[in-house]
């Protein structure tokens, strides 16, 4: 790819999402949810979270707070071959 074409790609916006954990529940359980109810996830407090770019696993990170904003500190970046092992 020519250098100018690569520079054009550098400004393409990508969606970043962070997954704290997952759980499964029945529709009955879902309908019983009320304000203040806790939903337990499959991760422990302090455990690394998954960082996705446009739905693809990119990294593991640590949730932190900076200037009253929730942030993620990137800890492990996955190579293409590592991504498949960690799915």
URUR-V635482 format. One record per residue. N is the residue number from 1. SS is DSSP state (H for helix, E for strand, - for the rest). PHI is phi in whole degrees, -180 to 180 (none if undefined). Layout:
BEGIN
n-><N;N>
ss-><SS;SS>
phi-><PHI;PHI>
END
This chain:
BEGIN
n-><1;2;3;4;5;6;7;8;9;10;11;12;13;14;15;16;17;18;19;20;21;22;23;24;25;26;27;28;29;30;31;32;33;34;35;36;37;38;39;40;41;42;43;44;45;46;47;48;49;50;51;52;53;54;55;56;57;58;59;60;61;62;63;64;65;66;67;68;69;70;71;72;73;74;75;76;77;78;79;80;81;82;83;84;85;86;87>
ss-><-;-;H;H;H;H;H;H;H;-;-;-;-;-;-;E;E;E;E;-;-;-;-;-;-;-;H;H;H;H;H;-;-;-;-;-;-;-;-;-;-;-;-;-;-;-;-;-;E;E;E;E;E;-;-;E;E;E;E;E;E;E;E;E;E;E;-;-;E;E;E;E;E;E;E;E;E;-;-;H;H;H;H;H;H;-;->
phi-><none;-61;-57;-63;-65;-65;-61;-64;-71;-64;-102;-75;-73;-125;-81;-111;-133;-125;-107;-76;166;-139;-156;-122;-149;-76;-61;-59;-64;-61;-70;-85;-63;-133;-56;91;-70;-90;-114;-78;-105;-87;-123;-91;-58;89;-74;-60;-102;-91;-112;-115;-114;46;83;-110;-62;-113;-160;-113;-149;-117;-74;-145;-123;-138;51;62;-118;-75;-132;-127;-90;-70;-108;-130;-98;-93;-78;-58;-71;-69;-58;-67;-68;-97;-76>
END
